[in-house]
């Protein structure tokens, strides 16, 4: 028996010393997310560790050790049905949360650890093996080296949609914007939205075809960027005016004089798109954005 225990320890140590990452040949993992009304949030955890470590601050030593080996976390928020009286901004706690932690992970190590855990039991559903806690509030597992999937709804469905039979839903162009940012969000045909600092009425949100909103860091300064596609050029002009007016009103409230030339470079339209570029974020704006990203991840970050 001691020999088998020793052999198991040696194998674990050997596996732990190897690189166990996964590259998706068709792009980023999160590109297989992004169904209509699904809010997709992604964080480059390597960049976050360097420029904004507070994003990854969690009060759990085990989770912290997992995050230390991560390169990206991507999460989708969705509901089976959206009702007229649903809260806006979205009540994240009422939404289904699914996603992946990517990094230097051994499929064997992760699944073995879950198998030995008293909190989780092995489940097989539609031919897919994973682990779940007793009340099925979280389902997770590692289907391949470098990827840990998790869901509070259906692990089997997540695995099928994003790994086994993955279909690209977020274009390479938009995925690149998200992938090169510190953190960002994508949504197509939204029925709700998490709060990101834009004081936009619900009537405007549902007129979006899609939106990419992301944060870039450069020499310690954080900038907000966005590409928001509306359902018509006239709606894009209306939204652009609304966003500019919000900025002007805030500057006047602070006793500052608006620079309309600078605003024209930061907020402008291209046909049916509203573009936000180089919008310097204050610490309070960044903290609010960060808080919503953390909430959207189900407190994984």
N, C-alpha and C positions, 0 to 999 in steps of 0.2 A: 504493500500500500504506500509506504514512504517513497518508493521508487517512482510510482505513478504521480504522486504529489510533486516530487522534485522535477519530473519531466514536464508536468503542466506549468510549473513556475518558469522553467527554462524557456519553454515555447512562448509563453506570455512575454517574457523579457525580450526575446528575439523579435517577436512581432512588434512590440512597443518601440523598438529601436529603428524600425524601418519606416519609410515614407508610405503613407496610405491615402493619397489624394486621388481625386477623380476629375477628369476633364470631360466636359460634354462637347462632343464633336460638332454639334449644331448650334452652339452658342452658350449662353448662361443658363443655369438650371431654371431660374425664374421665368424664362421665356415661355415655358410650358404652362405658366399660370396666366391669368388675365382674361377669364371669361367675362361676358357682359355683367356689369354691376359688381364685379369682384375687385376689391381694393388690394393691390399688391405692394408690399413694403419690402425694401431690401437695404441691408447695411453691409458695407465693406468693413469687416471687423478688424482687418489688418490696418487700414487707414485710421479707423476710429481709435485703435490703441495708441497710435502715434499722435493724433491731433485733437482727439476729443474722448479721452478714456472714460469720462463720466457716462457716456452712452452705454458702456458695458458693465457698469457697476451694479452688481446684484448681491443680495445677502444670502448666498448659498455657496459654500466652499466647493461642493461637487460640480455645480453648474459653472462656477468660475474656472475650474480646472478644464472643463470642456471648452469653454469660450476661449481660453488661452491658446488652444490648438486650432481654433476656427479661422477661416478666411472670409466667410460670408454667411449671413443669416437672411433668408427670404421667407416671407409670410404672406399668406392670402387671407383676407377677411371677406366673408360672404354670408348670405342668408338664403334659405330656401324660398322665402316669399317676402316681398317688400309691401308694406301697407301704407295707406295715406297718413295714418296717425303714428307712423314710426318716428322716433326722435331724430332730430337733426341738430347738430352733428351726431354722427352715429354713436349708439350705445355699444361700445366694443364688447362689453361683457355678454351681450345677447347674440353675438355673431359667431359663426363657425370659424375656427382658426386652424390653418394647416400650413405646413412649410417644411423647410430643410435647413439644417446647420451643415455647412460644408467646411472641410478642413482636413487635418492630418489624423484620420480615424481609421482604425482597423475594424472591418465588419465583424471579424471573429471576436475581437476584444469587447466591442460594444454589446453585441448580442449575448456573449457569454456573461458579461456583467449584469445585463438585464435578467438573464436566466437564473442567476444566483440571487437576485434581489428578492427580498421578502415582499416588497410592495407591488411587484409585477408578476404576471403569469403569462405563459405563452398562449397565443391564439392563432388559429388557422381559419381564414375566411376567404372564400373564392380562390383557394389555392395559394393564398398569400400568408406568410408567417410574420407575426409581429408580437409585440408585448403590450399588455394593458394593465392598468390598475384595477382594483376590485369593482369600482362603480363605473368603469369604462369612460371616465372623464378625460383620459389622455391615452392615446395609442401611439406607440413609437417603435422604431427598430432601424437597423442599418441594412439596407438592401444591397449595398455595394461598398467597397472601401471608399472612404472619403466623404460619405454622405449619411446623415442621420435624419430620417423623416419623422415628423410628429403631427398629430391631428387630434382635435377634440370631437371630431365628427366621424370620418372614415379613413383609416390608414390605407385600406385596400384600394379605395377609389383614388386617393392621392398617389399611391404607387403606380397604379395603372395609367393615370393621366400625365404624370410628370417623369416617370422612369420607363416603364415597360412599353407603353404605346404613346409616348410623348408626341404632341403636336405643337409646333411653334405658334404662339398667339401674340407675342410681343415682338414687333419687328426688330431687326438687327440695329437699325438706326436709333430707335428709342431705347433699346436695351443698352446700347453703348453709352448713352447719356447717363443712365442709372448706374451702369457698371463702373464708370469712371468717377462717380461721385462718392462722397462719404456715406450719404444715406439719401434715399429717395422713395418716391411713390409713383405708381402707375394705376390708372383706372380707365375703363372703357364703358361708355353708356352708364354713368353712375346713377344710382338710385338714392345714394346717400354719400357722405364723405366724412372722414375724421377731421377734426379741427387742426388747421395748419397755419392759423394766423390771418387767413383771408376772411373778412367778415362778409361772406357772400350769401345772399338769400337762396333758399332751396330751389326757387324758380329758375335761378341762373345755373345751379349745379346740374339739373337734369337737362339743360340745353347743351351740355358738353358731349362731343363725340368721344373724345378721350383726352387724357391729361397726363403729362410727365412733369413732376415737380421734384427738384433735387437740390442738394446742398454741396457746394464746392468749397474747398479750403485752399488758400494760397497765402503762404508766409504768415500764418496765424490768424488771417482774416477769413470769415465765413461769408459766402455769397449765396443768395437764393436765385435759382434759375427755374424757369418753367416753359413748357410748350403746351399750350391749351388749345385744342381744336374744338371750335364751336360748330353748330349745325348750319351756320350760314355766315357770310362775311359781315352782314349787318349786326348779327349777335356778337361777333368778335369785336367789332368797334364799340358796341355798348359795354361789353365786359372790360375792354381796355380803358374806357373812360371812367368806369366805376372804380377800377383798381387805382388809377392815377388820382382820382378825387379822394380816395381813402388816404393815400400818402400825403397829399396836400393838406387835408384836414388834420392829420396827425402832426405834421410839421408846424402848422399854425397853432395847434394846441400847445406845442412845446415852445412857442415863441420864435420859431425859426422861419426864415424866408425860403420858399420853394425855389429850386433851380429847375425851371421848366425845360431848358435845353437838355439837362442831364436826365430828367424824367422821360423825355422823348426817346432817349437812347436806351433807357432801362425798360420802358413799357411801350411796345409798338405792335402793330398787326401786320401779318402777311396773309392776305386773302382771308381764309376762315380761321386763321391761327392768331392767338395772342401770345406774344413772346415776352418773357421777363428775363433780363440779362444783368449780371453784375450788381444785383441788389444787395448791398451790404446789410448783414443781419446784426442787430443789436444782441447783447448777451441775453436779454429777456426773450427776444424772438427766437433765438437759437435754443434756449432752454425749453420754451414752449413746444417747439418743433420736436426736440429730442424727447420730451415727455410723451407726446402722442405716438412717436415711433416705438418707444418702449412699451406703451400700453397696447399698441397694435400687435406686438410680438407675443402677447400673452405673458409678459414679464420675463421672457427668456433673456432679454437684454435690459 
